Amino acid sequence: MDSTGLYLVGLGPGDLDLMTQKAVNILQKMDCRFLEGYTATLPNDSENRLEEIVGSWSRAMRPEIENPKEILEMSKTQRVGIMVVGDPMQATTHVDLILRAKDLGIKTTVIPGISATTLAISMSGLQSYRFGRQVTIPFNYGDYLPTSPLEYIDSNFNNNLHTLALLDLDPTGMGVENPTPMQPEKVVELLQSMYERLVEREGVIRESMDTPIAKWKGILLSDLGTINQKVTAGNLEDLALIEGGCIHCLILPATLDELENEMFQRLSKDTQV
């Protein structure tokens, strides 16, 4: 192992027992460790265990990662580990960090982890090759609420492709405080607001959206990769009633084939896989 450099290390989706042995070994050898805390979060119990497994660490929020001058300076003379929940290179923020380090001649190493996006698709029982463009459902900031996520969902649907929607973690949009993950009721409310704005702008209801959003099918995946993991299917109006859990994501399926439909019906009856 090099004596200096920047290491982006994936922790997996939440349960630290799902970390790779390589990730643990490398983190234990770091001179300095940061837990990136705004693109994803660890459950409290895992966060409390982290120091026991890898050593002491500090939290790095959006300002420290997107303006990483201090971290990059440290990486010139020390081994600096950035711990990322899930897989490090799933976020463009981390790709940008790696590129900045390379521009400065800093040695970079990426240790992958289990991605929550991959886990969501596999746990849904839907076929991975039938997924289209992934979207993020953002919180509304004042009067600002883009309709583009709904338009991408509609485009996927028209191409008979499923959509994985990641839910925003930060209602402030600043990335400086501990995240407050979006809950199921809020995401359905936001999709309805996007729909109303889209209809107002276009002056018509798209044929592909003539079913009320509350009646759309969905698969809600909660706390993936933890002991509290739940996967539930149903109409959005029913999923909106689900309470509890921390981090959620939502799959909006297109037309289901026979096997997918059988899995969807099973998930509609069960609350956990």
N, C-alpha and C positions, 0 to 999 in steps of 0.2 A: 504494500500500500504506500502511495506517495505521502510525503510528510506535510504537504499542503494541498489545498484544493477545495472545491465546492462539491458536495455530495447531495443529490436529491434522492431521498429514500422513501419508498412507498410503505405505508403501514398496513395496507389492506383496508377493508371497509369499516372496521369498528372493533372487532374482537382481536385483541393483540395476539391471541394464539394462532391467528391466521397470517401473522408476519412470517416471512421467509427467514430461515436461519442465517442466510447471507446478510439480510437487512439488520438483524440483531447484532451479528458479529461486527459489521462495519460501524454501526452507531456506537457500540461500546468503545471503539477506538477513536472516536471524534474528540477533538479538543474543545469544540463548542457545538451545542445542539439547539436548534430552534424548531418548535412545532408551529407550522403554518396554520393559522387559526381562522381564516375567513373564507376559503373556497370549500371547506368541509370541516366537520367537527368529529371529535371522539366522544363516545358516551363518558359520563363522569367517572364511572368505575374503571374504564380503560385508561383514562387520563391519569387517574390516581396511581395506576400500576406502572405507568410508563417509566418513571424514574427508577423503579426497582429493576426493570429489564435492561434499560440502556444507559442510565446515568442521568445526571441533572440536566435540565433544559429550561429554555425561556420561550415565551410565546412571541411569534412574529405575525403582525396583522398586515393589512393591505399596504399602509404607507411604507413599511420596512421591506416588503417584497417587491412592490412596484417601483420604489425608489431605493434600490438596494446598495447604495454607495458604501454604507458601513459594513454590510455583510460581505461585499466583494473585497473591500480592503482587508478584512479579517482573513478572507480566503487566500490572500497572497502569502500569508505567513503561518496559517494554521489550517487544520482540517476542520471544515465547517459543514455540519450536517443539517439540511433542511428536511424535516420530517413532514410528510404529506399524507393525509388520510386518503386511502384508495391508491391510485396509480399516479405518480408525479406528472407525467406528460399528458394527462387528459385535459389539463387547463392551459390555455394559451399564456397565462401569466407566468407559468413555470418554463415554458418554451422560451419566452422572452428573457427570463433570468439566465437560462443556460447560454443564450446567444450573447448577452452582455458579458458574461464571464469569459466566454471564448474570445470576444473582441479584445479583452484585456490580457489574454494569454494565460488565463487561470485554468488549471486542469479541472475538468468536470467529469463527474461519474453519476450515472442514473441507475438506481436499483428499483426495478418495477415492483408493484404490489398488485393485489387483486383489485380490479376496478369495480366500483359499485354499478357502473353502467353495464358492464359485461354480466355481472351477477344478476342485475335486474332482468335482463333479457332471458337468461337461462332459467331463473326461478319462475318466470311468467309461464313457461311451457310453450311459448310461441316460437316459431322458427326464426332463427337469427337472420337468415338471408332475406326475410320479408320485412325488414325494418328500413324505413327511409331516414330522412334527415332528422337528427336529434334536435330538440328545442329546449330552451329554458323559459319557464314562466316567471317573469319578474314581478316584484311588488310594484304597485303604482306609487309614484312619488308625486304627491300633490295631484295635479290634473294629468300628469304624464302617464300614459299607459299605451305602449305600442301594440298594434294589432298583428305585427309580423309573426309572432309565434302561432297564432291561430291560422294565419294564411299558410304557413308551412305545414301545419297539421292537415289542413284541407288539401294541400297539394299532395301530401303523402297518401291521404285517403283516396283521392281521385286516381292515384297510381296503384291502388290496392296494396299500400304499404302501411305497416304499423308505425306508430310514433312513440318514442320514449321521451317523456317530458321531465326534465329535472326542475325542481322547485327551488326558488330563490331562498337564500339563508339570511339575508340582511335587509330588513325593512327600511333602514336608514340610507342604504346605498353607499355608505362611506367606508365600510370595512374596517372600522376601528374599534368596535365593541364586539363582545361575544355574540355570535349569531343567534337569531331567533327564527328557527326554521318555519317555513310556510306550512300551515295545516290544511287538511283536505277541504274543509269548508271554504277557506280563502281561495284556493286554486279554482274551485268551481265558480265562485263569485267573480273572479278575474276573467275566466274564460267567457262568462256571460257578458261582462262589460266589454270585452274585446269584440264579441259578436255584435253587440248593439252599436258600437262605434263603426265597425266594418259595414254594417247595413246602412247606417246613416251616411257614410262616405260614398258608398257605391250606389245607393238608392234602390237596391233590390236585395232580396234574399237569395243567396246562391242555392242552386238546386241541390248541391251536395250537403247543404246545411239546413234542409227543410225539417229535419227532426230537431225538436228542442234540445238544447245542450244538456239539460238535466236528464234527458233520456238516453244520452250517448252511453255506450258501453265503456268501461274502464277497468284497469287492474291497478290497484293501489299497493305499492310495495313499501313497507315501513321498516326502518331500522335494520336494513340488510346487513348480513354478516355479524349480527349480534344475537345474544340469547333471546332477545325480544322480537326477533324477525317475524313479520306477518305479511302474508300475501293474500289479498282479498279482491274478488271480482264482483262487478255489479254495475247498475246504472250510476251515473255521476251523482244523482240526487241522494242515492243510498250511501255512496262512498263519502259524501260530504258530512254525513252524520257520525262518522268514525272519529272518536276522540282518543287522545293519548298518543304515545309514540313520540319520537323526536324527528328524525329526518325521513321524509317521504319522497317517493317519486311516483310518477303516474304513466301508465301505458294506455294509449288510445288506439285500439285495434281497428284495422280495416276489416274486410270480410274474412271470417275465420274458416279455415279448412276443417275437415271432419275431426282430425285429431286435436287441433287447436280448440275447436268448439267444445270438445269433450273435456279438455283441461279447464277451459273457462267456466263451464258448468260446475265442475268439481270445486273450483276456487270460490264459486258463488255460494257454495254450501259450507265449505270449510273456511276457517279463518287463519289457518297456518299450514305451511308445507313442511 
